[in-house]
């Protein structure tokens, strides 16, 4: 079993879930649905067990979600 870290944010009326360990994202109408969908998507992604998939997996230590403002 592999532990994964993810972030969930709201975009319009949906919640987007994004894995920090691999480049996989999903969404749902609720936070729970978004997280469950992400879990399924990552499992399918890693199930292929291709060498490239394992290379794209990276460990994530402590994570911090922040917000900054920039003049753009």
PDB file of N, CA, C and O in Angstrom:
ATOM      1  N   UNK A   1       0.851  -1.181   0.000  1.00  0.00           N
ATOM      2  CA  UNK A   1       0.000   0.000   0.000  1.00  0.00           C
ATOM      3  C   UNK A   1       0.898   1.246   0.000  1.00  0.00           C
ATOM      4  O   UNK A   1       1.908   1.294   0.701  1.00  0.00           O
ATOM      5  N   UNK A   2       0.522   2.225  -0.777  1.00  0.00           N
ATOM      6  CA  UNK A   2       1.281   3.466  -0.910  1.00  0.00           C
ATOM      7  C   UNK A   2       0.456   4.625  -0.365  1.00  0.00           C
ATOM      8  O   UNK A   2      -0.710   4.786  -0.725  1.00  0.00           O
ATOM      9  N   UNK A   3       1.062   5.431   0.503  1.00  0.00           N
ATOM     10  CA  UNK A   3       0.380   6.618   1.027  1.00  0.00           C
ATOM     11  C   UNK A   3       0.626   7.785   0.083  1.00  0.00           C
ATOM     12  O   UNK A   3       1.748   8.012  -0.369  1.00  0.00           O
ATOM     13  N   UNK A   4      -0.425   8.510  -0.203  1.00  0.00           N
ATOM     14  CA  UNK A   4      -0.349   9.635  -1.127  1.00  0.00           C
ATOM     15  C   UNK A   4      -0.833  10.907  -0.453  1.00  0.00           C
ATOM     16  O   UNK A   4      -1.680  10.867   0.440  1.00  0.00           O
ATOM     17  N   UNK A   5      -0.298  12.014  -0.880  1.00  0.00           N
ATOM     18  CA  UNK A   5      -0.756  13.314  -0.399  1.00  0.00           C
ATOM     19  C   UNK A   5      -1.478  14.011  -1.537  1.00  0.00           C
ATOM     20  O   UNK A   5      -1.112  13.873  -2.704  1.00  0.00           O
ATOM     21  N   UNK A   6      -2.510  14.764  -1.178  1.00  0.00           N
ATOM     22  CA  UNK A   6      -3.327  15.418  -2.189  1.00  0.00           C
ATOM     23  C   UNK A   6      -3.834  16.747  -1.655  1.00  0.00           C
ATOM     24  O   UNK A   6      -3.769  17.024  -0.457  1.00  0.00           O
ATOM     25  N   UNK A   7      -4.333  17.552  -2.562  1.00  0.00           N
ATOM     26  CA  UNK A   7      -4.956  18.820  -2.218  1.00  0.00           C
ATOM     27  C   UNK A   7      -6.324  18.852  -2.895  1.00  0.00           C
ATOM     28  O   UNK A   7      -6.501  18.323  -3.992  1.00  0.00           O
ATOM     29  N   UNK A   8      -7.280  19.476  -2.226  1.00  0.00           N
ATOM     30  CA  UNK A   8      -8.625  19.629  -2.777  1.00  0.00           C
ATOM     31  C   UNK A   8      -8.969  21.111  -2.759  1.00  0.00           C
ATOM     32  O   UNK A   8      -8.760  21.795  -1.758  1.00  0.00           O
ATOM     33  N   UNK A   9      -9.498  21.600  -3.874  1.00  0.00           N
ATOM     34  CA  UNK A   9      -9.933  22.991  -3.929  1.00  0.00           C
ATOM     35  C   UNK A   9     -11.214  23.079  -4.735  1.00  0.00           C
ATOM     36  O   UNK A   9     -11.515  22.214  -5.557  1.00  0.00           O
ATOM     37  N   UNK A  10     -11.953  24.134  -4.485  1.00  0.00           N
ATOM     38  CA  UNK A  10     -13.224  24.302  -5.180  1.00  0.00           C
ATOM     39  C   UNK A  10     -13.022  25.122  -6.440  1.00  0.00           C
ATOM     40  O   UNK A  10     -12.347  26.152  -6.432  1.00  0.00           O
ATOM     41  N   UNK A  11     -13.617  24.646  -7.516  1.00  0.00           N
ATOM     42  CA  UNK A  11     -13.578  25.361  -8.795  1.00  0.00           C
ATOM     43  C   UNK A  11     -15.008  25.382  -9.326  1.00  0.00           C
ATOM     44  O   UNK A  11     -15.497  24.382  -9.851  1.00  0.00           O
ATOM     45  N   UNK A  12     -15.668  26.518  -9.187  1.00  0.00           N
ATOM     46  CA  UNK A  12     -17.075  26.604  -9.558  1.00  0.00           C
ATOM     47  C   UNK A  12     -17.912  25.754  -8.621  1.00  0.00           C
ATOM     48  O   UNK A  12     -17.790  25.870  -7.402  1.00  0.00           O
ATOM     49  N   UNK A  13     -18.755  24.905  -9.174  1.00  0.00           N
ATOM     50  CA  UNK A  13     -19.608  24.078  -8.322  1.00  0.00           C
ATOM     51  C   UNK A  13     -18.985  22.704  -8.031  1.00  0.00           C
ATOM     52  O   UNK A  13     -19.621  21.873  -7.382  1.00  0.00           O
ATOM     53  N   UNK A  14     -17.759  22.452  -8.496  1.00  0.00           N
ATOM     54  CA  UNK A  14     -17.088  21.176  -8.281  1.00  0.00           C
ATOM     55  C   UNK A  14     -15.878  21.334  -7.367  1.00  0.00           C
ATOM     56  O   UNK A  14     -15.342  22.428  -7.193  1.00  0.00           O
ATOM     57  N   UNK A  15     -15.467  20.204  -6.788  1.00  0.00           N
ATOM     58  CA  UNK A  15     -14.237  20.139  -6.014  1.00  0.00           C
ATOM     59  C   UNK A  15     -13.205  19.382  -6.842  1.00  0.00           C
ATOM     60  O   UNK A  15     -13.499  18.309  -7.371  1.00  0.00           O
ATOM     61  N   UNK A  16     -12.012  19.928  -6.955  1.00  0.00           N
ATOM     62  CA  UNK A  16     -10.928  19.320  -7.713  1.00  0.00           C
ATOM     63  C   UNK A  16      -9.942  18.734  -6.708  1.00  0.00           C
ATOM     64  O   UNK A  16      -9.541  19.400  -5.754  1.00  0.00           O
ATOM     65  N   UNK A  17      -9.561  17.486  -6.934  1.00  0.00           N
ATOM     66  CA  UNK A  17      -8.570  16.830  -6.091  1.00  0.00           C
ATOM     67  C   UNK A  17      -7.341  16.539  -6.938  1.00  0.00           C
ATOM     68  O   UNK A  17      -7.446  16.012  -8.046  1.00  0.00           O
ATOM     69  N   UNK A  18      -6.181  16.886  -6.410  1.00  0.00           N
ATOM     70  CA  UNK A  18      -4.945  16.739  -7.169  1.00  0.00           C
ATOM     71  C   UNK A  18      -3.911  16.035  -6.304  1.00  0.00           C
ATOM     72  O   UNK A  18      -3.632  16.455  -5.182  1.00  0.00           O
ATOM     73  N   UNK A  19      -3.349  14.960  -6.840  1.00  0.00           N
ATOM     74  CA  UNK A  19      -2.329  14.202  -6.128  1.00  0.00           C
ATOM     75  C   UNK A  19      -0.995  14.938  -6.227  1.00  0.00           C
ATOM     76  O   UNK A  19      -0.638  15.450  -7.288  1.00  0.00           O
ATOM     77  N   UNK A  20      -0.269  14.986  -5.123  1.00  0.00           N
ATOM     78  CA  UNK A  20       1.028  15.654  -5.108  1.00  0.00           C
ATOM     79  C   UNK A  20       2.167  14.704  -5.461  1.00  0.00           C
ATOM     80  O   UNK A  20       3.268  15.157  -5.774  1.00  0.00           O
ATOM     81  N   UNK A  21       1.921  13.392  -5.415  1.00  0.00           N
ATOM     82  CA  UNK A  21       2.965  12.405  -5.678  1.00  0.00           C
ATOM     83  C   UNK A  21       3.091  12.031  -7.150  1.00  0.00           C
ATOM     84  O   UNK A  21       4.178  11.689  -7.615  1.00  0.00           O
ATOM     85  N   UNK A  22       1.991  12.095  -7.877  1.00  0.00           N
ATOM     86  CA  UNK A  22       1.984  11.820  -9.318  1.00  0.00           C
ATOM     87  C   UNK A  22       1.086  12.857  -9.976  1.00  0.00           C
ATOM     88  O   UNK A  22       0.260  13.485  -9.314  1.00  0.00           O
ATOM     89  N   UNK A  23       1.250  13.029 -11.261  1.00  0.00           N
ATOM     90  CA  UNK A  23       0.485  14.045 -11.977  1.00  0.00           C
ATOM     91  C   UNK A  23      -0.882  13.497 -12.372  1.00  0.00           C
ATOM     92  O   UNK A  23      -1.143  13.229 -13.545  1.00  0.00           O
ATOM     93  N   UNK A  24      -1.760  13.334 -11.360  1.00  0.00           N
ATOM     94  CA  UNK A  24      -3.108  12.828 -11.568  1.00  0.00           C
ATOM     95  C   UNK A  24      -4.066  13.716 -10.787  1.00  0.00           C
ATOM     96  O   UNK A  24      -3.779  14.099  -9.653  1.00  0.00           O
ATOM     97  N   UNK A  25      -5.200  14.041 -11.391  1.00  0.00           N
ATOM     98  CA  UNK A  25      -6.218  14.850 -10.732  1.00  0.00           C
ATOM     99  C   UNK A  25      -7.589  14.285 -11.070  1.00  0.00           C
ATOM    100  O   UNK A  25      -7.742  13.531 -12.030  1.00  0.00           O
ATOM    101  N   UNK A  26      -8.588  14.658 -10.268  1.00  0.00           N
ATOM    102  CA  UNK A  26      -9.964  14.259 -10.516  1.00  0.00           C
ATOM    103  C   UNK A  26     -10.873  15.333  -9.936  1.00  0.00           C
ATOM    104  O   UNK A  26     -10.398  16.383  -9.503  1.00  0.00           O
ATOM    105  N   UNK A  27     -12.179  15.076  -9.925  1.00  0.00           N
ATOM    106  CA  UNK A  27     -13.110  16.059  -9.382  1.00  0.00           C
ATOM    107  C   UNK A  27     -14.376  15.350  -8.925  1.00  0.00           C
ATOM    108  O   UNK A  27     -14.573  14.166  -9.200  1.00  0.00           O
ATOM    109  N   UNK A  28     -15.235  16.093  -8.222  1.00  0.00           N
ATOM    110  CA  UNK A  28     -16.522  15.566  -7.787  1.00  0.00           C
ATOM    111  C   UNK A  28     -17.411  16.682  -7.298  1.00  0.00           C
ATOM    112  O   UNK A  28     -16.971  17.821  -7.145  1.00  0.00           O
ATOM    113  N   UNK A  29     -18.668  16.351  -7.053  1.00  0.00           N
ATOM    114  CA  UNK A  29     -19.620  17.345  -6.558  1.00  0.00           C
ATOM    115  C   UNK A  29     -19.424  17.633  -5.078  1.00  0.00           C
ATOM    116  O   UNK A  29     -19.844  18.681  -4.587  1.00  0.00           O
ATOM    117  N   UNK A  30     -18.780  16.700  -4.359  1.00  0.00           N
ATOM    118  CA  UNK A  30     -18.464  16.892  -2.937  1.00  0.00           C
ATOM    119  C   UNK A  30     -16.978  16.622  -2.739  1.00  0.00           C
ATOM    120  O   UNK A  30     -16.322  16.061  -3.617  1.00  0.00           O
ATOM    121  N   UNK A  31     -16.452  17.019  -1.594  1.00  0.00           N
ATOM    122  CA  UNK A  31     -15.044  16.747  -1.291  1.00  0.00           C
ATOM    123  C   UNK A  31     -14.802  15.247  -1.256  1.00  0.00           C
ATOM    124  O   UNK A  31     -13.829  14.757  -1.829  1.00  0.00           O
ATOM    125  N   UNK A  32     -15.691  14.513  -0.578  1.00  0.00           N
ATOM    126  CA  UNK A  32     -15.527  13.060  -0.490  1.00  0.00           C
ATOM    127  C   UNK A  32     -15.534  12.403  -1.868  1.00  0.00           C
ATOM    128  O   UNK A  32     -14.727  11.513  -2.138  1.00  0.00           O
ATOM    129  N   UNK A  33     -16.439  12.839  -2.733  1.00  0.00           N
ATOM    130  CA  UNK A  33     -16.504  12.283  -4.083  1.00  0.00           C
ATOM    131  C   UNK A  33     -15.228  12.595  -4.850  1.00  0.00           C
ATOM    132  O   UNK A  33     -14.717  11.734  -5.566  1.00  0.00           O
ATOM    133  N   UNK A  34     -14.710  13.797  -4.714  1.00  0.00           N
ATOM    134  CA  UNK A  34     -13.476  14.184  -5.398  1.00  0.00           C
ATOM    135  C   UNK A  34     -12.297  13.342  -4.922  1.00  0.00           C
ATOM    136  O   UNK A  34     -11.465  12.926  -5.729  1.00  0.00           O
ATOM    137  N   UNK A  35     -12.221  13.090  -3.618  1.00  0.00           N
ATOM    138  CA  UNK A  35     -11.122  12.291  -3.068  1.00  0.00           C
ATOM    139  C   UNK A  35     -11.258  10.826  -3.492  1.00  0.00           C
ATOM    140  O   UNK A  35     -10.266  10.195  -3.858  1.00  0.00           O
ATOM    141  N   UNK A  36     -12.462  10.288  -3.447  1.00  0.00           N
ATOM    142  CA  UNK A  36     -12.666   8.902  -3.888  1.00  0.00           C
ATOM    143  C   UNK A  36     -12.336   8.731  -5.362  1.00  0.00           C
ATOM    144  O   UNK A  36     -11.722   7.739  -5.755  1.00  0.00           O
ATOM    145  N   UNK A  37     -12.742   9.695  -6.175  1.00  0.00           N
ATOM    146  CA  UNK A  37     -12.431   9.642  -7.608  1.00  0.00           C
ATOM    147  C   UNK A  37     -10.929   9.729  -7.847  1.00  0.00           C
ATOM    148  O   UNK A  37     -10.397   9.060  -8.733  1.00  0.00           O
ATOM    149  N   UNK A  38     -10.248  10.554  -7.057  1.00  0.00           N
ATOM    150  CA  UNK A  38      -8.792  10.668  -7.173  1.00  0.00           C
ATOM    151  C   UNK A  38      -8.127   9.346  -6.803  1.00  0.00           C
ATOM    152  O   UNK A  38      -7.202   8.899  -7.481  1.00  0.00           O
ATOM    153  N   UNK A  39      -8.596   8.733  -5.739  1.00  0.00           N
ATOM    154  CA  UNK A  39      -8.038   7.449  -5.321  1.00  0.00           C
ATOM    155  C   UNK A  39      -8.161   6.414  -6.438  1.00  0.00           C
ATOM    156  O   UNK A  39      -7.206   5.693  -6.726  1.00  0.00           O
ATOM    157  N   UNK A  40      -9.322   6.340  -7.059  1.00  0.00           N
ATOM    158  CA  UNK A  40      -9.524   5.405  -8.168  1.00  0.00           C
ATOM    159  C   UNK A  40      -8.609   5.730  -9.339  1.00  0.00           C
ATOM    160  O   UNK A  40      -8.030   4.832  -9.949  1.00  0.00           O
ATOM    161  N   UNK A  41      -8.481   7.020  -9.654  1.00  0.00           N
ATOM    162  CA  UNK A  41      -7.658   7.439 -10.795  1.00  0.00           C
ATOM    163  C   UNK A  41      -6.181   7.124 -10.571  1.00  0.00           C
ATOM    164  O   UNK A  41      -5.499   6.655 -11.482  1.00  0.00           O
ATOM    165  N   UNK A  42      -5.691   7.380  -9.364  1.00  0.00           N
ATOM    166  CA  UNK A  42      -4.280   7.098  -9.068  1.00  0.00           C
ATOM    167  C   UNK A  42      -4.033   5.594  -9.077  1.00  0.00           C
ATOM    168  O   UNK A  42      -3.006   5.134  -9.576  1.00  0.00           O
ATOM    169  N   UNK A  43      -4.965   4.836  -8.532  1.00  0.00           N
ATOM    170  CA  UNK A  43      -4.822   3.379  -8.532  1.00  0.00           C
ATOM    171  C   UNK A  43      -4.732   2.840  -9.957  1.00  0.00           C
ATOM    172  O   UNK A  43      -3.892   1.988 -10.247  1.00  0.00           O
ATOM    173  N   UNK A  44      -5.585   3.327 -10.836  1.00  0.00           N
ATOM    174  CA  UNK A  44      -5.526   2.909 -12.240  1.00  0.00           C
ATOM    175  C   UNK A  44      -4.217   3.336 -12.899  1.00  0.00           C
ATOM    176  O   UNK A  44      -3.629   2.582 -13.675  1.00  0.00           O
ATOM    177  N   UNK A  45      -3.769   4.545 -12.587  1.00  0.00           N
ATOM    178  CA  UNK A  45      -2.528   5.069 -13.146  1.00  0.00           C
ATOM    179  C   UNK A  45      -1.340   4.191 -12.745  1.00  0.00           C
ATOM    180  O   UNK A  45      -0.498   3.849 -13.577  1.00  0.00           O
ATOM    181  N   UNK A  46      -1.285   3.831 -11.462  1.00  0.00           N
ATOM    182  CA  UNK A  46      -0.157   3.040 -10.975  1.00  0.00           C
ATOM    183  C   UNK A  46      -0.321   1.556 -11.292  1.00  0.00           C
ATOM    184  O   UNK A  46       0.663   0.817 -11.289  1.00  0.00           O
ATOM    185  N   UNK A  47      -1.533   1.111 -11.562  1.00  0.00           N
ATOM    186  CA  UNK A  47      -1.794  -0.300 -11.841  1.00  0.00           C
ATOM    187  C   UNK A  47      -1.119  -0.762 -13.123  1.00  0.00           C
ATOM    188  O   UNK A  47      -0.763  -1.933 -13.250  1.00  0.00           O
ATOM    189  N   UNK A  48      -0.941   0.144 -14.069  1.00  0.00           N
ATOM    190  CA  UNK A  48      -0.267  -0.207 -15.313  1.00  0.00           C
ATOM    191  C   UNK A  48       1.126  -0.752 -15.048  1.00  0.00           C
ATOM    192  O   UNK A  48       1.653  -1.547 -15.826  1.00  0.00           O
ATOM    193  N   UNK A  49       1.720  -0.313 -13.935  1.00  0.00           N
ATOM    194  CA  UNK A  49       3.028  -0.800 -13.494  1.00  0.00           C
ATOM    195  C   UNK A  49       4.102  -0.662 -14.569  1.00  0.00           C
ATOM    196  O   UNK A  49       5.004  -1.493 -14.673  1.00  0.00           O
ATOM    197  N   UNK A  50       3.993   0.377 -15.348  1.00  0.00           N
ATOM    198  CA  UNK A  50       5.010   0.652 -16.344  1.00  0.00           C
ATOM    199  C   UNK A  50       6.196   1.335 -15.678  1.00  0.00           C
ATOM    200  O   UNK A  50       6.008   2.089 -14.724  1.00  0.00           O
ATOM    201  N   UNK A  51       7.409   1.089 -16.154  1.00  0.00           N
ATOM    202  CA  UNK A  51       8.582   1.740 -15.546  1.00  0.00           C
ATOM    203  C   UNK A  51       8.456   3.261 -15.499  1.00  0.00           C
ATOM    204  O   UNK A  51       8.894   3.886 -14.533  1.00  0.00           O
ATOM    205  N   UNK A  52       7.862   3.862 -16.531  1.00  0.00           N
ATOM    206  CA  UNK A  52       7.719   5.316 -16.549  1.00  0.00           C
ATOM    207  C   UNK A  52       6.818   5.804 -15.427  1.00  0.00           C
ATOM    208  O   UNK A  52       7.071   6.867 -14.859  1.00  0.00           O
ATOM    209  N   UNK A  53       5.769   5.052 -15.090  1.00  0.00           N
ATOM    210  CA  UNK A  53       4.856   5.460 -14.018  1.00  0.00           C
ATOM    211  C   UNK A  53       5.580   5.495 -12.683  1.00  0.00           C
ATOM    212  O   UNK A  53       5.394   6.437 -11.913  1.00  0.00           O
ATOM    213  N   UNK A  54       6.391   4.504 -12.391  1.00  0.00           N
ATOM    214  CA  UNK A  54       7.114   4.478 -11.114  1.00  0.00           C
ATOM    215  C   UNK A  54       8.134   5.611 -11.055  1.00  0.00           C
ATOM    216  O   UNK A  54       8.383   6.180  -9.991  1.00  0.00           O
ATOM    217  N   UNK A  55       8.717   5.931 -12.196  1.00  0.00           N
ATOM    218  CA  UNK A  55       9.698   7.016 -12.223  1.00  0.00           C
ATOM    219  C   UNK A  55       9.022   8.357 -11.950  1.00  0.00           C
ATOM    220  O   UNK A  55       9.636   9.254 -11.372  1.00  0.00           O
ATOM    221  N   UNK A  56       7.767   8.499 -12.362  1.00  0.00           N
ATOM    222  CA  UNK A  56       7.061   9.755 -12.165  1.00  0.00           C
ATOM    223  C   UNK A  56       6.538   9.915 -10.744  1.00  0.00           C
ATOM    224  O   UNK A  56       6.154  11.019 -10.358  1.00  0.00           O
ATOM    225  N   UNK A  57       6.512   8.840  -9.955  1.00  0.00           N
ATOM    226  CA  UNK A  57       6.085   8.908  -8.562  1.00  0.00           C
ATOM    227  C   UNK A  57       7.219   9.499  -7.738  1.00  0.00           C
ATOM    228  O   UNK A  57       8.369   9.075  -7.863  1.00  0.00           O
ATOM    229  N   UNK A  58       6.900  10.470  -6.903  1.00  0.00           N
ATOM    230  CA  UNK A  58       7.919  11.020  -6.021  1.00  0.00           C
ATOM    231  C   UNK A  58       7.336  11.206  -4.624  1.00  0.00           C
ATOM    232  O   UNK A  58       6.171  11.564  -4.451  1.00  0.00           O
ATOM    233  N   UNK A  59       8.189  10.950  -3.639  1.00  0.00           N
ATOM    234  CA  UNK A  59       7.769  11.109  -2.254  1.00  0.00           C
ATOM    235  C   UNK A  59       7.561  12.581  -1.949  1.00  0.00           C
ATOM    236  O   UNK A  59       8.276  13.440  -2.464  1.00  0.00           O
ATOM    237  N   UNK A  60       6.589  12.861  -1.119  1.00  0.00           N
ATOM    238  CA  UNK A  60       6.315  14.218  -0.664  1.00  0.00           C
ATOM    239  C   UNK A  60       6.417  14.210   0.856  1.00  0.00           C
ATOM    240  O   UNK A  60       5.712  13.456   1.526  1.00  0.00           O
ATOM    241  N   UNK A  61       7.284  15.038   1.391  1.00  0.00           N
ATOM    242  CA  UNK A  61       7.414  15.146   2.845  1.00  0.00           C
ATOM    243  C   UNK A  61       6.289  16.006   3.399  1.00  0.00           C
ATOM    244  O   UNK A  61       5.136  15.878   2.988  1.00  0.00           O
ATOM    245  N   UNK A  62       6.625  16.860   4.312  1.00  0.00           N
ATOM    246  CA  UNK A  62       5.626  17.775   4.859  1.00  0.00           C
ATOM    247  C   UNK A  62       5.137  18.703   3.759  1.00  0.00           C
ATOM    248  O   UNK A  62       5.922  19.159   2.927  1.00  0.00           O
ATOM    249  N   UNK A  63       3.851  18.979   3.757  1.00  0.00           N
ATOM    250  CA  UNK A  63       3.270  19.837   2.728  1.00  0.00           C
ATOM    251  C   UNK A  63       2.586  21.028   3.389  1.00  0.00           C
ATOM    252  O   UNK A  63       2.042  20.908   4.487  1.00  0.00           O
ATOM    253  N   UNK A  64       2.613  22.148   2.735  1.00  0.00           N
ATOM    254  CA  UNK A  64       1.977  23.367   3.213  1.00  0.00           C
ATOM    255  C   UNK A  64       1.203  23.973   2.067  1.00  0.00           C
ATOM    256  O   UNK A  64       1.739  24.159   0.975  1.00  0.00           O
ATOM    257  N   UNK A  65      -0.042  24.278   2.310  1.00  0.00           N
ATOM    258  CA  UNK A  65      -0.844  24.972   1.310  1.00  0.00           C
ATOM    259  C   UNK A  65      -0.877  26.447   1.701  1.00  0.00           C
ATOM    260  O   UNK A  65      -1.243  26.787   2.827  1.00  0.00           O
ATOM    261  N   UNK A  66      -0.500  27.307   0.786  1.00  0.00           N
ATOM    262  CA  UNK A  66      -0.462  28.732   1.086  1.00  0.00           C
ATOM    263  C   UNK A  66      -1.134  29.545  -0.010  1.00  0.00           C
ATOM    264  O   UNK A  66      -1.572  29.016  -1.032  1.00  0.00           O
ATOM    265  N   UNK A  67      -1.201  30.825   0.233  1.00  0.00           N
ATOM    266  CA  UNK A  67      -1.784  31.737  -0.742  1.00  0.00           C
ATOM    267  C   UNK A  67      -0.960  33.013  -0.744  1.00  0.00           C
ATOM    268  O   UNK A  67      -0.643  33.561   0.312  1.00  0.00           O
ATOM    269  N   UNK A  68      -0.618  33.482  -1.936  1.00  0.00           N
ATOM    270  CA  UNK A  68       0.119  34.744  -2.059  1.00  0.00           C
ATOM    271  C   UNK A  68      -0.565  35.613  -3.080  1.00  0.00           C
ATOM    272  O   UNK A  68      -1.329  35.116  -3.908  1.00  0.00           O
ATOM    273  N   UNK A  69      -0.308  36.885  -3.038  1.00  0.00           N
ATOM    274  CA  UNK A  69      -0.839  37.832  -4.023  1.00  0.00           C
ATOM    275  C   UNK A  69       0.341  38.378  -4.821  1.00  0.00           C
ATOM    276  O   UNK A  69       1.383  38.709  -4.254  1.00  0.00           O
ATOM    277  N   UNK A  70       0.174  38.471  -6.133  1.00  0.00           N
ATOM    278  CA  UNK A  70       1.205  39.033  -6.994  1.00  0.00           C
ATOM    279  C   UNK A  70       0.581  40.080  -7.902  1.00  0.00           C
ATOM    280  O   UNK A  70      -0.607  40.009  -8.215  1.00  0.00           O
ATOM    281  N   UNK A  71       1.367  41.032  -8.318  1.00  0.00           N
ATOM    282  CA  UNK A  71       0.910  42.031  -9.275  1.00  0.00           C
ATOM    283  C   UNK A  71       1.109  41.475 -10.670  1.00  0.00           C
ATOM    284  O   UNK A  71       2.234  41.364 -11.159  1.00  0.00           O
ATOM    285  N   UNK A  72       0.004  41.128 -11.300  1.00  0.00           N
ATOM    286  CA  UNK A  72       0.125  40.546 -12.652  1.00  0.00           C
ATOM    287  C   UNK A  72      -0.943  41.137 -13.557  1.00  0.00           C
ATOM    288  O   UNK A  72      -1.018  40.785 -14.734  1.00  0.00           O
TER     289      UNK A  72
END
